[in-house]
Amino acid sequence: MQLPHAAPRAAPRTRRLLAALPTRRLHRLDGAAPIEQARGYRITDSRIGCGTCQGVCPQGVIEEGDPFCIQAEHCLHCGACYEACPVQAIERTGE
């Protein structure tokens, strides 16, 4: 089986994308391997309603309204909205 030409570059790219995901390391008390837990995001009152976060969300899970709302159950936790917000109105949460 012959892989597409881009396949050799896919693994490093995938590792970089996964490494960029916001995670929190939880250590188990019984000495087992650590567990990675993804964090969530919330939109704060400092928002300006520009819609930039909506435009960069690959899943389209940010709903316009007052306030804007992130549908957490469909969020990829990619951080695109967090990075794109011009007024830092999106916070990472431990949820």
C-alpha contacts under 8 A as a table, 3 or more apart, distances in Angstrom:
res1	aa1	res2	aa2	distance
3	L	7	A	6.32
4	P	7	A	5.54
5	H	8	P	7.08
6	A	9	R	5.62
6	A	10	A	6.42
7	A	10	A	5.00
7	A	11	A	7.34
8	P	11	A	6.50
9	R	12	P	5.88
9	R	13	R	6.37
10	A	13	R	5.11
10	A	14	T	5.92
11	A	14	T	5.06
11	A	15	R	6.18
12	P	15	R	5.05
12	P	16	R	6.21
13	R	16	R	5.14
13	R	17	L	6.25
14	T	17	L	5.11
14	T	18	L	6.09
15	R	18	L	5.12
15	R	19	A	5.94
16	R	19	A	5.05
16	R	20	A	6.23
17	L	20	A	5.19
17	L	21	L	6.74
18	L	21	L	5.38
20	A	78	C	7.67
21	L	38	A	7.62
21	L	77	H	6.66
21	L	78	C	5.55
21	L	79	G	6.82
22	P	38	A	6.19
22	P	39	R	6.18
22	P	77	H	6.97
22	P	78	C	7.32
22	P	79	G	7.01
23	T	36	E	6.23
23	T	37	Q	5.56
23	T	38	A	4.58
23	T	39	R	5.83
24	R	36	E	5.92
24	R	37	Q	5.42
24	R	38	A	6.46
24	R	39	R	7.06
24	R	94	G	7.94
25	R	34	P	6.49
25	R	35	I	6.03
25	R	36	E	4.97
25	R	37	Q	6.50
26	L	34	P	5.74
26	L	35	I	5.36
26	L	36	E	6.36
26	L	37	Q	7.25
27	H	31	G	7.87
27	H	32	A	7.90
27	H	33	A	7.38
27	H	34	P	4.81
27	H	35	I	6.60
28	R	31	G	5.93
28	R	32	A	5.98
28	R	33	A	7.19
28	R	34	P	6.24
28	R	35	I	7.66
29	L	32	A	7.49
38	A	77	H	6.96
38	A	94	G	7.97
39	R	77	H	6.88
39	R	92	R	6.54
39	R	93	T	5.71
39	R	94	G	5.09
39	R	95	E	5.58
40	G	72	A	7.01
40	G	75	C	7.99
40	G	77	H	6.32
40	G	92	R	5.79
40	G	93	T	5.10
40	G	94	G	6.38
40	G	95	E	5.42
41	Y	70	I	7.46
41	Y	72	A	7.80
41	Y	77	H	7.62
41	Y	82	Y	7.80
41	Y	90	I	6.48
41	Y	91	E	5.50
41	Y	92	R	4.54
41	Y	93	T	5.47
42	R	69	C	7.66
42	R	70	I	6.75
42	R	90	I	5.56
42	R	91	E	5.40
42	R	92	R	6.61
42	R	93	T	6.99
43	I	47	R	7.02
43	I	67	P	7.85
43	I	68	F	6.81
43	I	69	C	6.94
43	I	70	I	7.54
43	I	89	A	5.69
43	I	90	I	4.47
43	I	91	E	6.38
44	T	47	R	6.08
44	T	89	A	5.15
44	T	90	I	5.98
44	T	91	E	7.04
45	D	67	P	7.89
45	D	89	A	7.04
46	S	87	V	7.24
46	S	88	Q	7.80
46	S	89	A	5.25
47	R	50	C	7.99
47	R	87	V	6.86
47	R	88	Q	7.86
47	R	89	A	4.95
47	R	90	I	7.89
48	I	87	V	7.65
49	G	68	F	7.69
51	G	54	Q	5.19
51	G	55	G	6.46
51	G	64	E	7.75
52	T	55	G	5.13
52	T	56	V	6.56
52	T	81	C	7.58
52	T	84	A	6.72
52	T	85	C	6.37
52	T	86	P	7.94
53	C	56	V	5.43
53	C	57	C	6.19
53	C	62	I	7.29
53	C	80	A	7.50
53	C	81	C	4.48
53	C	82	Y	7.54
53	C	84	A	6.31
53	C	85	C	6.07
54	Q	57	C	5.42
54	Q	60	G	6.49
54	Q	61	V	7.68
54	Q	62	I	5.51
54	Q	63	E	7.50
54	Q	81	C	7.36
55	G	60	G	7.95
56	V	80	A	6.15
56	V	81	C	6.21
56	V	84	A	7.33
57	C	60	G	5.24
57	C	61	V	6.91
57	C	62	I	7.25
57	C	80	A	6.23
57	C	81	C	6.10
59	Q	74	H	7.31
59	Q	75	C	6.84
59	Q	76	L	7.33
60	G	63	E	7.85
61	V	70	I	5.69
61	V	71	Q	5.23
61	V	72	A	7.74
61	V	74	H	6.49
61	V	75	C	6.32
62	I	68	F	6.72
62	I	69	C	5.53
62	I	70	I	4.49
62	I	71	Q	6.38
63	E	68	F	5.57
63	E	69	C	5.08
63	E	70	I	6.33
63	E	71	Q	7.57
64	E	67	P	7.35
64	E	68	F	4.82
64	E	69	C	6.76
65	G	68	F	4.81
65	G	69	C	7.18
70	I	75	C	7.49
71	Q	74	H	5.85
71	Q	75	C	6.37
72	A	75	C	5.05
75	C	78	C	7.90
79	G	82	Y	5.03
79	G	83	E	6.16
80	A	83	E	5.28
80	A	84	A	6.07
81	C	84	A	5.13
81	C	85	C	6.06
81	C	90	I	7.24
82	Y	85	C	5.76
82	Y	88	Q	7.07
82	Y	89	A	7.93
82	Y	90	I	5.37
82	Y	91	E	6.95
82	Y	92	R	7.78
85	C	88	Q	5.27
85	C	89	A	6.48
85	C	90	I	6.90
86	P	89	A	7.87
88	Q	91	E	7.42
